[in-house]
């Protein structure tokens, strides 16, 4: 009868709470798969009772429970071996931590484990406190919607960070495990018969090996992160320099053509035509100068130097392509909540598409307009350009990977990247294309903490 009561009232609730904590590491709930949760609780409880039946000592019992828990996680929920180990580590770590806290509390009051075992009332209180600590941990994790994956950057290097956290968690678990065993040994020498110098030496060596592994993983991750940051911060500037050089070559080529035309008029004595040609060039230069001055004034209000550099290069490119570019920036926020590298992705891809599309238009009809501002409801970026319209039946496809309007079939990633980055930061991007005008609208909720 005592076995059944302990199994139903202690073992199964404990298993459910440990499962909740393990799944909560990846923001998963036990209610997603109720049958699996029940089966997990029963299997883990049976393992615990079998170990208790054979009077297995504390240390091998915990290690066996860890192995059993990992296998049950792996085969029931199929999260992958590393995730299964991580969930087991979190669950077992919370269990040992709860035990450690209770041992400290009771030992501080001169109440030892043998005293607790000899009194039914104390056993009931200890079990309730133990389950209460696990419940508090589980509730906190679920209320926070904790997800360990949020700590990992979304790149190919995240596996090193995951391994680093996993190995660090196992090391912490071992240290906590050793301390708990120490309390049991000191106060109840008969309960931890395997606490021998040889056995503990194995634990000390394992902890040392894990520490060396942590140092190695940290060094690898730090090196890769430095390389990634250098690459990500360097790429926008290199792209801007490339665009600037392209624009300079184009302007140089146009200037050479103009000089050749004027020289031809002069050689043939067509002075009136040469004069008219020069006047037209001067008029065009004055208009261009006004546009450049206006844009330069706007660029002065751009806080992010990488963004300012990008816009300058695109302005030079538009100048070379004879595309009037109007920029209107009325907000000081300028998507400050977005990382520079991601912001460059949004601006660069949208402006590149606009320049390419507008270049198909007749020169007198070309234009690009950039509006960057905010309203009471949203922070927005609008990039509008003239040029061929996107067919209405294709508007829903422009953000899909592989969609492109290039005749050579290349590309098809730019707008999908814009959509992915925008949505990652909680925003949205829409497109409107009609009457020879295409407009992309990127927006984010206007929250006071972003101002």
Order of alpha helices (4+ residues) and beta strands (2+ residues): alpha-alpha-alpha-alpha-alpha-alpha-alpha-alpha-alpha-alpha-alpha-beta-alpha-beta-beta-alpha-beta-beta
